[in-house]
Amino acid sequence: MPVTVLPARSLDLPPLFADLYGAPQEAVAWMAEGLRGAWIAQDAAGEVLGAVGLRPSPAHGAELVGGARPGAGHHEAARALAQTAREAGGRAYAFADGSLFTRAALEAAGYREVAAYRLLAGETPTAGAEAPAGLRLLPLADVPDLATRLGALACHEDRIGHHAVVPAAAGDGAGGFDPRLSLIALDAEGRAAGLCRAAPEDGYARLDAPGVRPDLRQTSLRAALLLGVCARVRARGLAHVSVESWGDTPEELAADLALGLGVEIENPIYAAG
């Protein structure tokens, strides 16, 4: 099926994204903000087959948001959108979720698999780990300083799948995370060294995989943060956890699996440029 890709305005994207993601426009409007470029794909009759925007990433160019609608022409529309975005943006990546973008479409557009988004889940681990010497682990609630919290959140920024943090993400309750269940690591100078956040849900706790400063990733800090949060979760009476990660290494995945967690969702991340 012939597909034409045309530039789009950001303000035209919310209704298209709402259709693609099956969500209300107000829930996806933020995805159209701050894009470096946007495009729509249409067939010969002018029917829109999909839309994509380039969302800036601190260390990996930009993420493709949006994708192709299901049905006839899906593969060619997804390929054309991904290729156009790559050619315009240089470095770019996308999640091969199997619906908006498939592995085959991204590979045809010149992308290759580099990492993954994963959701792991299981019984709340009971193991423990000590933080490296010179580091303190504190409840996030005990560190109200916004700059320090933002520094901790920024520990994720070099990992593919993450984005530049904004002040709103550091406030109490942001994303549903409980600052009393969450832990922040500080070094001897009081600088942020890592963070692991937890949000109580119905019968379990939702965790982000720990973010650790690059110079400390070969230490026990990641394990100390994750298992320290799990201890707080158990004390709250939550016997199960889910852990979301973006761009974690094979070694980090292996460590999480060794705790008894299992992979429930895995979406490969493909990159080009």
C-alpha positions as CSV (number, residue, x, y, z in Angstrom):
1,M,0.0,0.0,0.0
2,P,1.4,3.4,-1.0
3,V,2.0,5.6,2.1
4,T,2.7,9.3,2.2
5,V,4.4,11.0,5.2
6,L,3.7,14.7,5.8
7,P,4.9,17.1,8.4
8,A,2.3,17.8,11.2
9,R,1.7,20.5,13.7
10,S,2.0,19.5,17.4
11,L,-1.5,21.0,18.1
12,D,-3.0,18.5,15.6
13,L,-1.5,15.5,17.4
14,P,-3.6,15.0,20.6
15,P,-6.7,13.6,18.8
16,L,-4.5,11.3,16.8
17,F,-2.5,10.2,19.8
18,A,-5.8,9.6,21.7
19,D,-6.9,7.3,18.9
20,L,-3.6,5.5,18.8
21,Y,-3.3,5.0,22.6
22,G,-7.0,4.5,23.2
23,A,-7.1,7.2,25.8
24,P,-8.8,10.6,26.3
25,Q,-7.2,13.6,24.6
26,E,-6.5,15.2,28.0
27,A,-4.5,12.2,29.1
28,V,-2.2,12.3,26.1
29,A,-2.0,16.0,25.3
30,W,1.4,16.3,27.1
31,M,2.9,13.9,24.6
32,A,2.5,16.6,21.9
33,E,4.4,19.2,23.9
34,G,8.1,20.0,23.2
35,L,8.5,17.8,20.2
36,R,11.4,18.3,17.9
37,G,9.3,17.3,14.9
38,A,6.0,15.5,14.0
39,W,4.6,13.7,11.0
40,I,1.5,11.9,9.9
41,A,1.2,9.0,7.5
42,Q,-1.7,8.7,5.1
43,D,-2.8,6.4,2.3
44,A,-3.6,7.4,-1.3
45,A,-7.2,8.3,-0.3
46,G,-5.9,10.7,2.4
47,E,-6.9,8.5,5.4
48,V,-4.5,8.9,8.3
49,L,-2.7,5.7,9.1
50,G,-0.6,7.0,12.0
51,A,1.3,9.8,13.5
52,V,4.7,10.2,15.2
53,G,6.5,12.9,17.1
54,L,10.1,13.1,18.3
55,R,10.3,13.6,22.1
56,P,13.8,14.8,23.2
57,S,15.9,12.4,25.4
58,P,18.8,13.7,27.4
59,A,21.3,11.1,26.1
60,H,19.7,9.3,23.2
61,G,18.4,11.8,20.7
62,A,14.7,11.4,20.8
63,E,12.0,8.9,21.5
64,L,9.3,8.2,18.9
65,V,5.9,8.8,20.4
66,G,2.8,7.6,18.5
67,G,2.9,5.0,15.8
68,A,0.7,3.4,13.2
69,R,-3.0,2.4,13.5
70,P,-3.9,-1.3,13.3
71,G,-5.3,-2.6,10.1
72,A,-4.3,-2.6,6.4
73,G,-1.1,-0.6,5.8
74,H,0.1,-0.8,9.4
75,H,3.6,-2.2,8.6
76,E,4.3,0.2,5.8
77,A,3.0,3.2,7.8
78,A,5.0,2.3,10.9
79,R,8.1,1.8,8.7
80,A,7.6,5.1,6.9
81,L,7.0,7.0,10.1
82,A,10.0,5.5,11.8
83,Q,12.3,6.1,8.9
84,T,11.2,9.7,8.4
85,A,11.7,10.5,12.1
86,R,15.2,8.9,12.0
87,E,16.2,10.8,8.9
88,A,15.0,14.1,10.4
89,G,16.1,13.6,13.9
90,G,19.4,11.7,13.6
91,R,19.5,9.6,16.8
92,A,16.2,8.2,17.7
93,Y,14.6,5.2,19.5
94,A,11.3,3.5,19.8
95,F,9.5,0.8,21.8
96,A,8.6,-2.3,19.8
97,D,5.4,-2.9,21.6
98,G,3.9,-5.0,18.8
99,S,1.1,-2.6,18.1
100,L,2.2,0.9,17.4
101,F,5.6,-0.2,16.2
102,T,6.6,-3.8,15.5
103,R,10.1,-5.3,15.4
104,A,9.8,-5.9,11.7
105,A,8.8,-2.3,10.9
106,L,11.6,-0.8,13.0
107,E,14.2,-3.1,11.5
108,A,13.0,-2.2,8.0
109,A,13.4,1.5,8.9
110,G,17.1,0.9,10.0
111,Y,16.7,0.5,13.8
112,R,18.3,-2.3,15.9
113,E,17.5,-3.7,19.3
114,V,19.5,-2.1,22.1
115,A,17.6,-2.5,25.3
116,A,14.1,-3.1,26.7
117,Y,11.3,-1.9,28.9
118,R,10.4,-4.5,31.5
119,L,7.8,-5.1,34.1
120,L,8.9,-7.6,36.7
121,A,6.7,-8.9,39.5
122,G,6.6,-11.3,42.4
123,E,6.6,-11.7,46.1
124,T,8.3,-8.8,48.0
125,P,12.0,-9.9,48.3
126,T,13.3,-10.5,51.8
127,A,17.0,-10.3,51.2
128,G,19.1,-7.4,52.3
129,A,22.2,-5.5,51.1
130,E,24.5,-2.9,52.7
131,A,25.1,0.5,51.1
132,P,28.7,1.2,50.1
133,A,30.8,3.0,52.7
134,G,30.3,6.7,52.7
135,L,26.7,6.6,51.5
136,R,23.5,7.2,53.5
137,L,20.1,5.8,52.6
138,L,17.3,8.0,53.8
139,P,13.5,8.0,53.3
140,L,12.7,10.4,50.5
141,A,10.4,12.2,52.9
142,D,13.4,13.2,55.0
143,V,15.0,15.0,52.1
144,P,12.6,17.8,51.0
145,D,15.2,19.8,49.1
146,L,13.9,19.9,45.5
147,A,17.4,20.2,43.9
148,T,18.6,17.1,45.7
149,R,15.6,15.2,44.6
150,L,16.0,16.3,41.0
151,G,19.6,15.2,41.2
152,A,18.5,11.8,42.3
153,L,15.9,11.5,39.6
154,A,18.5,12.5,37.1
155,C,20.5,9.4,37.9
156,H,18.3,7.7,35.3
157,E,18.8,10.2,32.5
158,D,21.6,8.5,30.6
159,R,19.6,5.3,30.3
160,I,17.6,4.8,27.1
161,G,13.9,5.1,27.7
162,H,14.3,7.9,30.3
163,H,13.7,11.6,29.8
164,A,14.9,14.9,31.3
165,V,13.3,15.3,34.8
166,V,11.1,18.2,35.5
167,P,10.5,19.8,38.9
168,A,6.9,18.5,39.1
169,A,8.3,14.9,39.2
170,A,10.2,15.6,42.4
171,G,7.3,16.6,44.6
172,D,5.6,14.5,47.2
173,G,3.1,12.2,45.7
174,A,4.3,12.7,42.1
175,G,3.4,9.6,40.1
176,G,1.7,8.1,43.1
177,F,5.0,7.4,44.8
178,D,5.1,7.6,48.6
179,P,8.1,9.5,49.9
180,R,7.9,7.4,53.1
181,L,8.3,4.1,51.2
182,S,10.9,5.5,48.8
183,L,14.7,5.8,49.6
184,I,17.3,8.3,48.4
185,A,21.0,7.8,48.6
186,L,23.3,10.7,49.5
187,D,27.1,10.7,49.4
188,A,29.4,12.2,52.0
189,E,29.0,15.7,50.5
190,G,25.2,15.5,50.6
191,R,24.9,15.0,46.8
192,A,22.3,12.6,45.4
193,A,23.7,9.2,44.6
194,G,20.6,7.2,43.8
195,L,16.9,6.7,44.3
196,C,14.3,4.0,44.4
197,R,10.6,4.9,44.6
198,A,7.6,2.9,45.6
199,A,3.9,3.5,45.3
200,P,1.3,1.5,47.2
201,E,-1.4,0.0,45.1
202,D,-4.3,-2.4,45.8
203,G,-2.5,-5.3,47.5
204,Y,1.0,-4.6,46.2
205,A,3.6,-2.0,45.7
206,R,4.7,-0.5,42.4
207,L,8.4,0.3,42.2
208,D,10.7,2.0,39.8
209,A,14.0,0.2,39.3
210,P,16.7,2.1,41.3
211,G,18.5,4.9,39.6
212,V,22.1,5.0,40.5
213,R,24.8,7.6,39.7
214,P,27.0,6.2,36.9
215,D,30.2,6.3,39.1
216,L,28.5,4.0,41.6
217,R,26.9,1.4,39.4
218,Q,29.5,-1.2,40.1
219,T,28.8,-1.1,43.8
220,S,26.1,-2.5,46.0
221,L,24.1,0.7,46.0
222,R,21.5,-0.5,43.5
223,A,20.8,-3.6,45.6
224,A,20.8,-1.7,48.8
225,L,18.2,0.8,47.4
226,L,15.9,-1.9,46.0
227,L,16.0,-4.2,49.0
228,G,15.8,-1.3,51.4
229,V,12.6,-0.2,49.7
230,C,11.3,-3.8,49.7
231,A,11.8,-3.9,53.5
232,R,9.7,-0.8,53.9
233,V,7.1,-2.2,51.6
234,R,6.9,-5.4,53.7
235,A,6.6,-3.4,56.9
236,R,3.5,-1.7,55.2
237,G,2.0,-5.2,54.8
238,L,2.4,-5.4,51.0
239,A,3.6,-8.9,50.2
240,H,4.0,-8.4,46.4
241,V,5.8,-5.9,44.2
242,S,6.1,-4.9,40.6
243,V,9.3,-3.3,39.3
244,E,9.5,-1.2,36.1
245,S,12.8,-0.7,34.3
246,W,13.9,1.1,31.2
247,G,17.3,0.3,29.7
248,D,18.6,-1.9,32.6
249,T,21.7,-4.0,31.9
250,P,21.7,-7.8,31.6
251,E,23.5,-8.0,34.9
252,E,20.9,-5.9,36.6
253,L,18.1,-8.0,35.1
254,A,19.9,-11.1,36.3
255,A,20.1,-9.7,39.8
256,D,16.4,-8.9,39.9
257,L,15.5,-12.4,38.7
258,A,17.7,-13.9,41.4
259,L,15.4,-12.2,43.9
260,G,12.5,-14.3,42.7
261,L,11.0,-11.7,40.5
262,G,9.7,-12.7,37.0
263,V,9.3,-10.8,33.8
264,E,5.6,-10.1,33.0
265,I,6.0,-7.6,30.2
266,E,9.0,-7.0,27.9
267,N,9.0,-4.5,25.1
268,P,12.3,-4.2,23.2
269,I,13.8,-0.8,22.6
270,Y,15.1,-0.2,19.1
271,A,17.5,2.7,18.2
272,A,19.1,4.2,15.1
273,G,21.6,6.9,14.4
